[in-house]
Each structure stands twice: as structure tokens, then as C-alpha cells.
Amino acid sequence: MNAAAHNPFAPASDEVARSYHGYLDDRLVKLSPEVSPADPQAVLAHESFRDMVMGDPYPCVVGRGLLRRGDYRFGCYPALGTVESARAVAADLWQFVQDFPIRQENLASFVASYDGPACATEEQFEEVLWRQLQLLHDLDREHHGWSPIVGSDPNTKGFSFSFAGRPFFIVGMHPASSRIARRPGRPTMVFNAHEQFDLLRESGLMSRITQTIRTRDHKLQGTVNPALVLFDGDHPETVMYSGRVPDEGWKCPVHIAARPAAAPAVTQPADVPDLPDLPDSAVRDR
């Protein structure tokens, strides 16, 4: 783990409930603030999530590969959409960005699992998902600018959610999702780096992977994901984040603000040396 850089979201106190875990040697281990046994709640949440993804019918072959290799980090947090969980996720997601530089041979994802809320509908989950992303952005903009390689308008194609200078495609998952592949036991967010998709396109692998995933998803669900029609068109990727097919005219509620400008430096007047006392005659002669 890269511990050289300073994490701007991790205070010295225990007020941020961090849960940065990795799957090493076939077991979950807590990696921050120091290597230690995994939190019991994180173990249960991780086992449930891993069982879902590694099950034979699960459509995302990329996600299955990441979990098989251990190229991911997993966290278990307080309820989605709360300041407490946003602060903890911010600290751990920043660490993930440091630990996993973008490399074609090393695709990786960050998985955040939440202790509620128990959303009965897709609309309820969508509301807390956007609230969480707004909280994360508000925290991040104090320290980082928006990634220059993606747009910052969540209602325009070309947008990706930027955090710590890295753009992410967000996959929201919850037990009440209409899509079987998005039904873990707990509310969950998966952060996938936008640049990883660019590398797959450049290598010529993206189209084949996409077709494989969609074919497997159709086999699992029995229908094609209707949100793909919007995603393949001129709509922004935000229509895919929550898993709910948005209504016509839907607008993403997240407000992206510029990073606050640094306060201008206050110029201190230069010290003026004391002038020597002049004789009265010198003053009269001037």
C-alpha cells in the first residue's frame, strides 16, 4: 500500500470509520490505517458480495476477473447517503487511487458496501445514491480539481464522476434492483476507473467484452437492460449509475462546483527603516 502521500480525507482521530480491505492470500485483510485482521462486519458483507459475483450466472466477466485476481479493494460503511459514510469512503477511495495507478494489465475496482438504508424501491435507492455522490464531490472539491479528461456536466454525454483527479463510472447496486445482476445483500457502489475502459477500447477488447456481458445478462435476466438504449445513444453515463431506467426528461441532481479558489495572499507592507535624526539646519535647507 502506498502510504507515502498524505491522505487529505483521513484525520488523525478515529472519527472517520475507515474500512479499507483487500483480499490477500484467500482472505480479507484490513489494510489501513495499518494491516490488521478484517472487521467482522466487512467479512460478512464481502463474502456475500463475492459469492454473488463469482456465481456462474453473473454477467460481468471483468468484475469476476478482478475478484479472482484480488485486484480490488472493499469497504463496509455506515448508511449510504450520510456524511459519516461519505467521509469514510472519501478517505478509502483516495487510498485506492494511490494504490492502483492506471495500467492496462492491472484493472481494478473499489467496492463500497453500506449498512443501509433498506430501500424498498429503485427510486429510494437512487435518491441516496445521488446524495452520496454529492457529499463525496463536496468533500473532494476542497482538495482536487475535476479530471480534465472528462466532462463535468452530469447531464451531458462525456461526463464521468471525478474524485481525487480520477474519473469513475459508478455502478449502484441494491436488493430491490429490477436487474438481477445488481442485487447484492446490501446497498453497494462499485467505482470503476473511466480510463480503464479507454485502455480496453484502444486494445480492441472493449467491444468483445461488452457483447459478452450483455449476452450473459440477457441469459440471466431474460431481457436486455433497457437503460442500454439510452447509454448507447446521446445520454450521459449517469443514466446507468443507479440501475433504474430514468423517466423521459430526467436530470441528474448532482451539482458539480469548481474547486474553491485559493485565498489571495495578503501583501505585507515592507519594513521602512528608521531615518536618522537630522539636525534642524538640514531640515531647513531641504
N, C-alpha and C positions, 0 to 999 in steps of 0.2 A: 504494500500500500504506500502511495506517495504521501508522506507526511511533511515534506519539506516546505510546501507552500502554506500560507496562513489561511485558514478557513474563516471567511468573514461572517458566517452564519452560526458558528459554534462558540458560544461564550464559555468562559471558564467554569461557570456554575453548572449545576445539574438541572436547571430549569427547562432545558430543551431535551425531550425524551428521545434521544437518538437510538436508531435501531439498524445500524449498517452491518449487514451479514453477508457472508459469502459461503458457497458450497465447495468445501475443500476436502479432498480425500473421503468422499461419500458421506460427508456430514456437514451440517450447518454450523458455522462458527461466527461469533460476533467479532468484527474487525476494528471497530472504533468505539470509543477513543483509544482502546488497546485491545489486543487479541485476547479473547476470553470465551468461555462456554456460551452458547446461544441462549437467548432469552426463551423460556418455556413457551410463551405465547407465540413467539416468532416461529418456533419449531412446528407447532401445530398448524399455523397458517401456511407455512412453507410446504409442509407435507401435503396439505390439501391442494394447494396451487400446483405443485409439481405433479401430483397424481393426475390432475386434470389435463395438463399439457402433455404429459408423457403417455397418456392413454392412446391406444391405436387410432381411434377415430378423429383425434384432434387435428384440425386442418392446417395450422401454421407450422410448416416444416422448418422454417427459420427459427421460430421460438423453441421447437423441440431440440434443434441442434445446439442452441445456446445453453439450454438446461443440461443437455447431455455432456457438454464440454465444461460446464461451470463458468461460462463467460457471462455472468450476470451478478447483480447484487440485489439483495432482498431486504426489505424493511417492514416492520409491523408497527403501526402508528395509531394514535387516538383517532377519533371520528373524523371522517372526511368533511372538509369544509369548515374546519375550525382553525383558529390562529395557532393553537398548540400543535396541531398536526402539521400545519404549513411550515412552521419554524423548524420542526424536526426533519421534515422532508427536505427543506432547503439545505440544511447542513449536510445531509447524507447525499443528496443529488449533486451538490458541489464536489464532494469527495469522489463520487463516481466519475465525474468529468475529469478529475485529475488522474484517476487510476486507469482509465480506459481511453487513451488517445485514439483518434480515428485511424483505423487500419483495415484494409480490405480482408486480411487474413484473421482479423480479431473482432468480429462483430459482437456487440454486447448490448444488454438492456438493463434498465433499472426498474425493479418491480416494487411498488408501494402498496401494501395491503393495510386496510383500515378497520378499526374496531367500530364499525357502524358508519352512518346510521342505517337502520333497517328500512331501506327504500322499497315500498310496495309497488311502485310504478317506475317506468323509464323516465317520466318527467321529473319525479322527485330526485332520482339519481343525477339526472342532467343538471339540475339546479345546484346541487352540492359540488358536482364536478367543476362547473364554471366558477363557483365561489372559491374553490381550492386553487384553481389556476390564477384567479385574480389575486388572491393572497400571495401566491408564490411570485407573481410578477411584481407586486408592490414591494416585496422584500428584496427581490433581485435588482430592481432598478436603482436602488441606493448604492449598488456596488458595480454593476456591469451595464454596458450599453447593449442594445439589441443586435443580434447577429447580422452582419451586413450581407450575408448570402441569401437571406430570406426576407419576405415582406413582413411588415408589422401591422397590416390591416387584417384582422381575423375574418373579415367578410369578403376578402379578395383572394383569388387563386394566387398561389405563390407564398402564402403565409405558412409559417411553422412556429410553434411556441418556443421562444428563446429563453434559455436560462443559463447563467454563467457563461454567456457568449456562445453557447452551443444550441442550435435549433433541434427540437424534438417533435416527432409525430406521437401523439398521445392515443393510447388505447384504453378506453374506460370499460370496466367490467363489473358486473354485479349480479346477484342471484335472480333478480327479476327481469333480466335482459330477454328480449324476444329472440335473440340469437343464441343458440346452444353453446357455441364456442366462446361466448362472453359471459358464462355463468359460473364463476368461482363461488366458493362458500362465503366470501366476504367482499365488500366493495374494494376494488383494486384499480390501480393505474399503472400502465406499463409505458415507460419512456424509451422510445426508440430514436436514435440519432438520425436526423434528416440526411446527413452526409453519407451514412451507410447505404441508403437507397441509391444515392448518386453513384457510389462506387459499384454497386451491383448493376446499374444501368450501363456504366462505362465498360464493364467486363462482359456485357451481353447476357448476363444471367437473370436480370430482373424479370423479363417477360416470361421466361420459363417458370420461375419461382411463383410469380403471380398467378399463372394459369394453373399450376399445381395446387396452390392454396385454394383457389376458387372452386376447382373441381372437387377437392376434398370437403370443402364447406358445403357445397351443394349435396354431396352424398350424405353428410351428417345431418343437415337441416331439411333436405328435400326441396329447398327453394334457393334461388340466388339472392344474395344480400341486396335488397332494393336500394340501399344507400349508395351502392357502387355506381348506379346510373348517374347520380349527382356528382360523385367523386370523379368519374371518368369524363365529365363534362367541364363546364366552366365554373363550377362551385369550388370554394376553398376546402382544404382538408378538414376544417373544423366540423363539417357536416358528418364526419366519421368518428369524431372523438368519443362521444357518449354512447354510441351504438344505436341510438334512437333515430329513426328516419325523420328529419325535420319537416315541419309544415312549410307550405309554399310561402315565400316571403320571409322566412326565418332569418334572424340576425343574431350573430354571436354576441352575447352580453359582456364579454371581457373587453375592458378598456385598456389599451396599451398606451402608456405615457412615456415620454422621453426621460432619460436619466437626468435627475436634477443637476443644474449647472453648479459648478463649484463656486463657492462664495468668493467674490473678488478680494484679492489681497489688499489689506489696508496699508497704505504707504505712510510710513512714519516720517515726520519731518527730520531732516538731517540736523545733527547737533551743531549748533553755532558756537564756535569757540568764543570765550570771553575776550573782549577787546581790552588791551591795556589802558590804564588810566592815562589820559592825555593832559598835558599842562594847559592852563587857561589860555596861554598865548597861542597854542596850536589850534584850539577850538576857534579863537577869534580870527585867526589867519585863514581858515577854511572857507 
